[in-house]
């Protein structure tokens, strides 16, 4: 099932995507919902960020190739994490499928994509074992963890490198049916040309491990999102580019790029 | 004016604290509100976290003495920040005035308080100058940035050291009338005995500087909170302790400490 959050005629609602149609519901997939009887053409609705999380978790270095590439660019030795330490992000960076990534006027040219699978929590959970961890999820969506690499290097935190307004496209929907994470591929395209492809689940620490580890100390709540990091590297994005982050079986998140003047 | 968020008879509402009374409002101080005509004894209501922020900003090392003390404990040279880089926190750590700080069973003895002034954003703001920055605030509250120091040292991020459930007491209310930040003193007491006192505004980078810097890249929205860091050091907290963080002119945030078994 695909849950889409959308706006139409001045209201925002959740709906179930069925082919080219959106079946509107009252309520939300995180608590109670009922079909309203209203059905819209998907092409007619404005797609919104699928959920505004109470807490926005993001994993940093979680793919060996990415760790090595980042280290090489910074001229340091690769330093693979020895345990799953998660980070946090600003909700204000979130934008929907289709909305523009706006590069600030004072950013350098080194603004890059990071295509990531996003786990969406569906149930309140604490003290999850690894075996039961995926059971707390509603489903999965896609994130593009846009990053300004010079700020990432110069600042003590990732506050603006990864949290500048519009730097966190997420969507287009939440897919609840993902039977085999190992079967997923992440493909990123810039202006239609494939620039990277990797096995989505080839992580240092998997989704279940992070959920179990976090929930040992922190209560996960419905709507929380966990971005899982990315593999490989990215070309610099420039004004006029269009970035697709596709994850097979989930969907494709597309955002144009604008440079502010 | 003091805004208190409270629960009573199964509902949660905002109210204006007037002496020993809470004047209940409909709506909230971040948008529209009206007095409902209902008045409660403050002693009769359950105080809640004054606001659940859309984004929870927290400043790290921001007082020279604290930077030096932390460095000395870690056996490294003090490294004073050269620019205001903010961080983010998990909303699930937030607890109200009076609620217990629960130290996990597997935490070490090095669980400590950090008494902090918290700026509460009242208006949507982007691109603020330093001169106008404080104008976006609704007011101020108090935070206790509880920290497990061994995890702070061992983990790559502060994810559990400072974000474990209950590690972010905030409150008891939002004070809107703070005419002179330089006049404020922060006093922390453990079991009634004063353990530290410092000038609240003796920061490396002040509140206006942080608000201006953040808003250059990120839109501040009503309800966001910015915790400003702390000075000095703390004894280890243990089961049965009670911690007061008082900031003169704002209030006193009190929380008991429990060690989970």
Interface residues (C-beta under 8 A of the other chain):
Chain A: X52 X54 X55 X56 X57 X60 X81 X83 X85 X86 X87 X88 X89 X90 X91 X92 X93 X104 X126 X155 X156 X157 X159 X160 X163 X164 X165 X214 X216 X217 X218 X219 X220 X221
Chain B: X52 X54 X55 X56 X57 X60 X81 X83 X85 X86 X87 X88 X89 X90 X91 X92 X93 X104 X126 X155 X156 X157 X159 X160 X163 X164 X165 X214 X216 X217 X218 X219 X220 X221
